[in-house]
Amino acid sequence: MSAQTYDPSALEIWHEKRLTTLTKPDGWLSVVGLSWLERGTWHFGSSSDSDIVIANIPSSAGTVTLNESGSVTVRFEPDTKGTIDGKACQEATLSADPAAPTLAAIGDVSFYVIERNGRKALRIVDSGSRNRQDFMDIPRFSADPSWRIVADWVALETPQPFEVDSIIGTANTVLVTHKAVFNRDGRKIELWPTHGTETAPMFVLRDATSGHETYGASRFLTGEIDGSQIVLDFNKAINPPCAFTDFATCPLPPAENRLPFRIEAGEKLPRFRG
């Protein structure tokens, strides 16, 4: 797509879908807690003396157990009226499958298990969260066709390991099989995808707007592969989840994706009331 045929209306449709996903009851604006689990049984409820304090549920709602096998089970108190994946249930094993984690819920509050570097945690969601209520919008730079870049999608002879740090201080190693290569204002730029999928690789990046107009830690950009090329539409660079909640575990950009110039395209810092 050339600059002359760039379609701003398609970008607006994409942005509206982005906002719909973000603001839905179980979106990132509703994430209100992250509780790391140790081996053993832990009581959860709204009472301040609970092992895991969760607002807006009964004072003593049940227990969560991290078993020796590494599995996690939840048991609701009989009068809690908890559900598992939408069905009334008193006890269940919680899968940490990132594609389809088991969802335990009590009214508008829910939680599920995530795993990071061999550790497991409960991610807690409340559709009535203050963040969700106070969210206003996401300002953006004006759409700029010149920031829709068709880059070379270069396969590496040998996959290259990258140690990816995160905002919570953990790190893990990923193998990268391709890189995106393009020229911008006389500079040769190489960007490395450390997340996403083979067909939709995601780049974690930082530029000279970071910490000023845009979120300080990073922005995310998902590419669109087209044979030996990849479309990088920086007008679709988005804030990471940690721009919307303190309880995300966002990756940080590798040094190669920390760019010294300004990318005046995509999302700016989100706005909240108050």
ROKOL-478237 format. One line per 5 residues: their letters; for each residue x, y, z of N, C-alpha, C. Coordinates in steps of 0.001 Angstrom, whole numbers. Layout:
% ROKOL-478237
a) X,Y,Z,X,Y,Z,X,Y,Z | ...
END
This chain:
% ROKOL-478237
msaqt) 855,-1195,0,0,0,0,891,1245,0 | 706,2104,-950,1506,3319,-1035,917,4386,-139 | 1698,5467,61,1203,6570,879,-79,7148,276 | -162,7134,-1100,-1318,7722,-1751,-2594,6908,-1506 | -2454,5622,-1219,-3628,4766,-1038,-3849,4402,422
ydpsa) -3121,5030,1325,-3300,4734,2749,-4721,5110,3159 | -5379,4216,3881,-6791,4397,4209,-6949,4726,5694 | -7069,5998,6070,-7240,6359,7488,-8498,5763,8099 | -9541,5553,7295,-10782,4999,7844,-10567,3586,8361 | -9729,2813,7681,-9418,1462,8150,-8669,1516,9481
leiwh) -7817,2518,9627,-7099,2690,10894,-8078,3037,12011 | -9080,3845,11725,-10065,4200,12743,-10886,2981,13163 | -11235,2143,12220,-11968,910,12545,-11115,19,13432 | -9833,-92,13090,-8897,-882,13897,-8819,-305,15314 | -8751,1001,15438,-8638,1644,16748,-9897,1414,17578
ekrlt) -11059,1487,16967,-12304,1251,17698,-12356,-174,18233 | -11892,-1134,17452,-11840,-2525,17919,-10866,-2655,19088 | -9764,-1945,18992,-8770,-1936,20070,-9410,-1421,21371 | -10158,-334,21306,-10805,219,22495,-11872,-730,23038 | -12597,-1382,22151,-13628,-2329,22582,-13001,-3469,23373
tltkp) -11883,-3991,22890,-11199,-5073,23590,-10659,-4606,24936 | -10074,-3418,24947,-9473,-2895,26166,-10507,-2637,27252 | -11676,-2148,26882,-12666,-1715,27869,-13696,-2782,28209 | -13603,-3962,27653,-14570,-5003,27987,-14398,-5425,29456 | -15403,-6076,30039,-15370,-6360,31482,-14142,-7103,31968
dgwls) -13543,-7932,31105,-12348,-8662,31525,-11087,-8150,30832 | -11136,-6918,30339,-9973,-6327,29687,-8928,-5864,30686 | -7827,-5313,30157,-6711,-4931,31029,-7083,-3848,32029 | -8044,-3010,31712,-8455,-1967,32651,-9114,-2544,33897 | -9550,-3805,33807,-10227,-4442,34936,-9288,-5276,35797
vvgls) -8022,-5393,35429,-7073,-6191,36215,-6677,-5402,37462 | -6974,-5959,38637,-6788,-5228,39896,-5806,-5885,40862 | -5251,-7030,40496,-4338,-7675,41433,-3527,-8777,40783 | -2401,-9079,41419,-1535,-10176,40998,-916,-10748,42261 | -1288,-11971,42600,-837,-12574,43854,-19,-13823,43553
wlerg) 1285,-13771,43858,2169,-14900,43599,1928,-16004,44622 | 1947,-17223,44157,1617,-18366,45004,2864,-19131,45427 | 2873,-19561,46677,3877,-20492,47182,3169,-21821,47464 | 3956,-22886,47623,3371,-24184,47932,2517,-24091,49197 | 1359,-24728,49174,500,-24744,50344,-891,-24233,50036
twhfg) -1678,-24086,51077,-3062,-23650,50955,-3214,-22253,51517 | -3910,-21403,50763,-4013,-19987,51102,-5476,-19564,51070 | -5903,-18908,52129,-7284,-18432,52218,-7412,-17101,51474 | -8502,-16953,50731,-8748,-15675,50053,-10128,-15144,50416 | -10230,-13830,50445,-11482,-13159,50774,-11234,-11672,50913
sssds) -12278,-10925,51235,-12134,-9468,51369,-11647,-9050,52742 | -11646,-9973,53703,-11161,-9654,55041,-9675,-9325,55002 | -9277,-8341,55795,-7876,-7900,55792,-6926,-8956,56323 | -7432,-9947,57063,-6553,-10993,57563,-6506,-12218,56643 | -7092,-12116,55446,-6984,-13191,54459,-5555,-13272,53947
divia) -5126,-14464,53583,-3802,-14611,52966,-3742,-13856,51647 | -4824,-13939,50884,-4940,-13213,49617,-6181,-12334,49723 | -5980,-11033,49841,-7093,-10107,50027,-7630,-9684,48658 | -8921,-9925,48436,-9574,-9569,47187,-10829,-8782,47524 | -10893,-7548,47098,-12042,-6702,47401,-13288,-7177,46667
nipss) -14439,-6820,47225,-15737,-7022,46581,-16146,-8487,46447 | -15648,-9327,47364,-16108,-10710,47474,-16374,-10972,48960 | -16959,-12109,49328,-17182,-12392,50756,-15896,-12318,51569 | -16039,-12052,52862,-14862,-11868,53725,-14005,-13125,53778 | -14620,-14277,53770,-13892,-15550,53722,-14512,-16370,52604
agtvt) -13898,-16304,51407,-14537,-16843,50204,-14094,-18241,49840 | -12878,-18635,50276,-12413,-19962,49915,-10913,-20096,50067 | -10360,-21137,49456,-8925,-21384,49520,-8382,-21679,48133 | -7115,-21351,47968,-6359,-21725,46769,-5154,-22541,47228 | -4900,-23659,46564,-3794,-24534,46941,-2856,-24726,45764
lnesg) -1576,-24442,46003,-540,-24794,45038,48,-26120,45508 | -261,-27175,44773,125,-28521,45172,1576,-28822,44844 | 2109,-29883,45442,3490,-30293,45186,3718,-30598,43711 | 2657,-31055,43045,2751,-31376,41617,2837,-30131,40741 | 2554,-28963,41330,2529,-27719,40569,1143,-27313,40120
svtvr) 154,-28189,40308,-1216,-27832,39942,-1802,-26884,40986 | -2811,-26130,40570,-3470,-25177,41455,-4949,-25552,41550 | -5452,-25683,42770,-6871,-25962,42964,-7509,-24842,43771 | -8780,-24601,43493,-9551,-23610,44237,-10739,-24310,44878 | -11053,-23895,46079,-12223,-24424,46772,-12994,-23250,47358
fepdt) -14249,-23105,46944,-15093,-22044,47463,-15795,-22513,48738 | -16005,-21573,49656,-16855,-21863,50800,-18280,-22128,50298 | -19047,-22975,51002,-20376,-23358,50500,-21303,-22190,50171 | -21195,-21084,50944,-22113,-19970,50706,-21525,-18882,49806 | -20397,-19170,49162,-19740,-18158,48335,-20393,-17989,46970
kgtid) -21002,-19042,46456,-21640,-19013,45133,-20627,-18692,44041 | -19523,-19419,44077,-18510,-19239,43044,-18828,-20042,41798 | -18217,-19636,40677,-18367,-20372,39419,-16996,-20675,38833 | -16935,-21719,38049,-15738,-22087,37290,-16123,-22113,35820 | -15493,-21246,35050,-15831,-21104,33625,-17335,-20951,33423
gkacq) -17938,-20169,34310,-19338,-19813,34161,-20335,-20778,34760 | -19873,-21888,35331,-20779,-22880,35901,-20577,-22978,37409 | -21684,-23119,38136,-21601,-23260,39589,-20754,-24469,39941 | -19803,-24264,40844,-18869,-25333,41193,-18200,-24952,42506 | -17953,-25957,43366,-17340,-25648,44656,-15834,-25855,44648
eatls) -15345,-26755,43807,-13910,-27056,43808,-13472,-27440,42406 | -12270,-26988,42000,-11774,-27299,40658,-10278,-27068,40588 | -9654,-27694,39601,-8256,-27428,39270,-8217,-26315,38231 | -7329,-25355,38441,-7240,-24193,37560,-6098,-24379,36565 | -6437,-24483,35301,-5418,-24575,34257,-4776,-23214,34037
adpaa) -3458,-23229,33804,-2735,-21985,33516,-2456,-21836,32027 | -3177,-22570,31200,-3006,-22473,29752,-3245,-21025,29320 | -2222,-20344,28768,-2405,-18919,28441,-3482,-18684,27387 | -3747,-19669,26554,-4770,-19512,25520,-6177,-19647,26085 | -6316,-20442,27163,-7649,-20670,27730,-7532,-21028,29200
ptlaa) -7131,-20075,30047,-7016,-20378,31477,-8385,-20600,32105 | -8412,-21449,33128,-9660,-21672,33856,-10019,-20414,34636 | -11278,-19995,34525,-11702,-18748,35159,-12581,-19049,36373 | -12098,-18646,37543,-12891,-18735,38772,-13507,-17373,39024 | -14799,-17344,39396,-15480,-16051,39539,-16441,-16047,40711
igdvs) -16572,-14861,41308,-17561,-14587,42349,-18179,-13247,41993 | -19377,-13263,41443,-19996,-12020,41002,-19185,-11349,39901 | -18857,-10068,40098,-18109,-9306,39099,-16600,-9506,39202 | -16160,-10277,40197,-14731,-10488,40435,-14350,-11891,39959 | -13218,-11978,39289,-12744,-13278,38822,-11232,-13345,38958
fyvie) -10702,-14559,38861,-9244,-14724,38844,-8881,-15978,38065 | -7654,-15981,37581,-7133,-17140,36860,-5640,-17224,37114 | -5051,-18346,36752,-3643,-18606,37044,-2781,-18233,35844 | -1690,-17531,36105,-660,-17308,35096,642,-17923,35586 | 1545,-18187,34663,2850,-18746,35021,3942,-17917,34376
rngrk) 4929,-17543,35161,6068,-16775,34683,7336,-17380,35259 | 8215,-17855,34393,9493,-18411,34821,9320,-19494,35891 | 8332,-20343,35703,8121,-21445,36629,7337,-21084,37872 | 7030,-19804,38070,6238,-19372,39215,4791,-19133,38784 | 3874,-19388,39691,2466,-19213,39375,1857,-18123,40256
alriv) 862,-17466,39679,202,-16367,40383,-1260,-16326,39992 | -2069,-15702,40856,-3448,-15412,40522,-3531,-14002,39946 | -4082,-13892,38753,-4374,-12576,38198,-5840,-12286,38504 | -6081,-11163,39171,-7412,-10856,39700,-8043,-9737,38867 | -9296,-9951,38502,-10015,-9046,37603,-11316,-8609,38262
dsgsr) -11618,-7317,38168,-12870,-6786,38711,-13460,-5845,37657 | -14602,-6239,37092,-15189,-5429,36019,-15631,-4053,36499 | -15731,-3870,37815,-16074,-2562,38362,-14873,-1767,38826 | -13696,-2095,38313,-12461,-1456,38779,-12471,52,38562 | -11738,750,39427,-11632,2205,39312,-10987,2593,37978
nrqdf) -9970,1843,37540,-9318,2152,36272,-10314,2109,35116 | -11153,1094,35122,-12125,956,34030,-13132,2099,34071 | -13547,2491,35267,-14509,3587,35400,-13904,4927,34993 | -12604,5111,35297,-11975,6415,35077,-11311,6554,33709 | -11230,5462,32956,-10577,5537,31649,-11344,6479,30724
mdipr) -10589,7337,30013,-11203,8277,29077,-10925,7874,27631 | -9668,7879,27245,-9336,7542,25866,-7830,7342,25727 | -7420,7045,24512,-5989,6938,24193,-5695,7942,23082 | -5093,9073,23409,-4681,10005,22352,-3681,9329,21420 | -3642,9801,20183,-2717,9234,19196,-2065,10344,18384
fsadp) -914,10028,17838,-340,10920,16839,-1240,10884,15602 | -1216,11959,14831,-1981,11978,13582,-1498,10857,12670 | -2442,10225,11984,-2071,9142,11067,-1055,9648,10040 | 12,8891,9872,1096,9296,8977,1423,8130,8052 | 1031,8214,6778,1291,7116,5850,2765,6743,5741
swriv) 3654,7713,5986,5084,7406,5848,5573,6436,6913 | 4778,6282,8004,5169,5332,9045,4548,3949,8826 | 3926,3741,7679,3568,2382,7273,4698,1882,6385 | 5547,1058,6962,6797,674,6316,6757,-790,5899 | 7132,-1031,4651,7283,-2407,4176,8758,-2758,4292
adwva) 9071,-3617,5250,10456,-3971,5561,10791,-5352,4997 | 12069,-5609,4837,12519,-6956,4480,12379,-7852,5704 | 11886,-9058,5470,11716,-10040,6545,12818,-11068,6364 | 13908,-10861,7095,15149,-11593,6854,15246,-12800,7775 | 15346,-13985,7173,15504,-15211,7958,16952,-15339,8419
letpq) 17150,-15717,9670,18491,-15916,10211,18968,-17334,9904 | 20255,-17472,9629,20801,-18810,9376,20660,-19684,10610 | 20866,-19074,11777,20720,-19782,13044,19852,-18937,13966 | 18826,-19519,14579,18017,-18728,15515,18883,-18069,16582 | 18575,-16817,16883,19384,-16055,17834,18655,-15920,19159
pfevd) 19324,-16287,20270,18669,-16145,21578,18686,-14694,22054 | 17565,-14263,22629,17454,-12951,23250,16974,-13143,24679 | 17663,-12515,25620,17169,-12510,26987,16237,-11319,27141 | 14978,-11602,27415,13951,-10571,27488,13635,-10283,28954 | 13933,-9062,29379,13582,-8643,30739,12114,-8235,30783
siigt) 11593,-8114,32005,10198,-7708,32160,10106,-6597,33185 | 8953,-5973,33234,8740,-4850,34142,8717,-5297,35599 | 8520,-6612,35849,8508,-7117,37223,9863,-7695,37631 | 10894,-7534,36768,12236,-7938,37140,12619,-9346,36767 | 11721,-10091,36114,12066,-11433,35672,12577,-11375,34245
antvl) 13228,-12446,33810,13750,-12516,32449,13581,-13929,31917 | 13417,-14018,30617,13411,-15334,29991,14063,-15224,28626 | 14500,-16344,28097,15214,-16363,26826,14282,-16837,25723 | 14243,-16100,24621,13460,-16493,23455,14391,-16625,22258 | 14043,-17522,21344,14819,-17707,20122,14138,-16947,18985
vthka) 14885,-16083,18341,14363,-15272,17247,14864,-15839,15929 | 13943,-16039,14983,14311,-16661,13706,14398,-15662,12555 | 13816,-14459,12718,13809,-13451,11661,14051,-12069,12257 | 14377,-11140,11400,14431,-9732,11791,13835,-8895,10660 | 13324,-7724,11033,12788,-6780,10054,13850,-5732,9765
vfnrd) 14115,-5482,8492,15173,-4552,8096,14592,-3517,7130 | 14820,-2219,7439,14334,-1160,6564,15204,69,6748 | 14999,1041,5875,15714,2316,5962,14730,3429,6283 | 15170,4323,7170,14340,5469,7550,15231,6685,7716 | 14981,7706,6922,15758,8949,6997,17252,8678,6933
grkie) 17642,7813,6014,19061,7525,5805,19666,6548,6783 | 18866,6041,7749,19346,5066,8718,18887,3662,8327 | 19754,2690,8516,19346,1299,8383,18867,825,9756 | 17643,344,9816,17030,-70,11077,16781,-1580,11048 | 17129,-2239,12142,16812,-3653,12301,15983,-3809,13573
lwpth) 14806,-4402,13447,13949,-4665,14592,13771,-6165,14766 | 13765,-6586,16030,13753,-8010,16354,12451,-8368,17070 | 11701,-9346,16532,10441,-9752,17161,10689,-10771,18269 | 10329,-10431,19474,10562,-11339,20600,9278,-11986,21112 | 8133,-11607,20529,6850,-12142,20973,5940,-12326,19769
gteta) 4696,-12685,20032,3755,-12901,18949,3837,-14309,18397 | 3448,-14450,17141,3421,-15753,16481,4206,-15687,15179 | 4340,-16838,14522,5068,-16876,13250,4393,-16009,12203 | 3067,-15961,12227,2345,-15181,11225,2056,-13752,11663 | 2169,-13494,12973,1932,-12141,13512,2995,-11828,14557
pmfvl) 4241,-11655,14125,5324,-11377,15081,5143,-10021,15744 | 5505,-9952,17035,5339,-8705,17773,6686,-8153,18207 | 6835,-6853,18036,8058,-6149,18384,7797,-5290,19624 | 8659,-5407,20606,8620,-4553,21800,9675,-3482,21576 | 9275,-2225,21551,10216,-1177,21166,10080,61,22029
rdats) 11113,843,21993,11157,2128,22691,11805,3127,21749 | 11399,4408,21841,11980,5430,20973,12099,6729,21762 | 12459,7801,21098,12733,9063,21796,11468,9739,22325 | 10275,9226,21994,9054,9763,22598,8728,9054,23916 | 9380,7918,24175,9053,7105,25355,9352,7874,26637
ghety) 8405,7836,27568,8556,8566,28812,8143,10020,28708 | 7744,10427,27520,7285,11799,27290,5851,11736,26749 | 5712,11715,25438,4366,11570,24868,3835,10143,24990 | 4740,9169,24983,4319,7767,24988,4791,7062,26252 | 4265,5877,26488,4566,5140,27715,6059,4842,27817
gasrf) 6615,5014,29011,8054,4977,29182,8704,3631,28939 | 8045,2550,29341,8687,1233,29252,8807,758,27815 | 7735,907,27045,7750,369,25682,6429,667,24998 | 6403,357,23712,5161,159,22979,5281,-1162,22225 | 4133,-1709,21847,4093,-2975,21108,3657,-2696,19671
ltgei) 4246,-3437,18737,3860,-3344,17333,3830,-4739,16736 | 2695,-5110,16172,2549,-6415,15519,2683,-6238,14017 | 3540,-7044,13415,3771,-6962,11981,2824,-7847,11187 | 2739,-7545,9895,1924,-8332,8976,2841,-8892,7893 | 3043,-10212,7908,3993,-10836,6985,3385,-10947,5597
dgsqi) 4198,-10621,4614,3801,-10742,3214,4972,-11341,2447 | 5075,-12672,2500,6179,-13360,1829,7508,-13034,2466 | 8417,-12468,1667,9747,-12117,2176,9779,-10706,2752 | 8596,-10098,2907,8516,-8766,3482,7550,-8768,4664 | 7638,-7711,5476,6734,-7558,6608,6293,-6105,6679
vldfn) 4984,-5900,6842,4436,-4554,6960,4484,-4138,8425 | 5144,-3022,8687,5224,-2445,10023,4484,-1110,9987 | 3235,-1129,10428,2454,110,10451,2556,709,11848 | 3483,1633,12016,3710,2238,13326,2517,3068,13796 | 1577,3371,12904,339,4005,13327,-469,3080,14233
kainp) -103,1784,14242,-752,798,15101,130,399,16288 | 1154,1187,16582,1958,941,17786,1097,1239,19009 | 1035,299,19938,91,423,21056,799,427,22404 | 92,959,23404,562,874,24779,538,-582,25241 | 1505,-992,26058,1467,-2332,26633,433,-2388,27757
pcaft) 57,-3586,28195,-913,-3697,29293,-516,-2927,30545 | 793,-2830,30829,1219,-2161,32058,978,-654,32017 | 542,-119,30880,126,1285,30838,-1284,1457,31390 | -2008,331,31577,-3395,391,32008,-3634,-232,33383 | -2678,-986,33891,-2805,-1604,35210,-1422,-1803,35801
dfatc) -1342,-1733,37122,-77,-1981,37815,201,-3464,37975 | -688,-4317,37490,-585,-5740,37770,-360,-6576,36513 | 297,-5990,35527,705,-6722,34329,2170,-7112,34451 | 2636,-7986,33578,4024,-8473,33636,4720,-8212,32302 | 4615,-6989,31804,5035,-6665,30443,6523,-6894,30185
plppa) 6851,-7404,28990,8257,-7510,28604,8821,-6134,28282 | 10128,-6017,28402,10836,-4798,28039,11562,-5011,26714 | 11853,-3948,25992,12485,-4119,24678,13947,-4519,24796 | 14416,-5393,23896,15853,-5654,23855,16591,-4401,23407 | 17882,-4351,23661,18668,-3159,23318,18540,-2805,21839
enrlp) 18425,-3824,20990,18349,-3594,19543,17078,-2858,19137 | 16040,-2916,19974,14766,-2264,19648,14579,-945,20390 | 15660,-414,20966,15599,887,21631,16160,1925,20672 | 15276,2680,20053,15641,3531,18936,15883,4963,19401 | 16940,5608,18893,17320,6937,19394,16511,8079,18795
friea) 15632,7799,17847,14870,8860,17187,13395,8772,17570 | 12628,9769,17189,11220,9844,17541,10366,9078,16527 | 9448,8277,17031,8434,7651,16179,7113,8342,16513 | 6774,9348,15718,5559,10126,15966,4394,9475,15238 | 4064,8287,15718,2964,7509,15152,2467,6557,16224
geklp) 1178,6238,16170,620,5289,17117,109,5947,18381 | -82,5105,19403,-701,5557,20638,229,6387,21510 | -369,7392,22152,303,8154,23201,-157,7598,24548 | 226,8286,25623,-177,7859,26955,-1694,7878,27093 | -2282,6850,27714,-3733,6860,27933,-4136,7952,28914
rfrg) -5398,8357,28850,-5905,9404,29730,-6980,8818,30654 | -6902,9228,31935,-7872,8815,32940,-8439,10057,33629 | -9652,9958,34129,-10240,11054,34904,-9531,11166,36254 | -9449,12379,36762,-8884,12554,38096,-7383,12687,38102
END
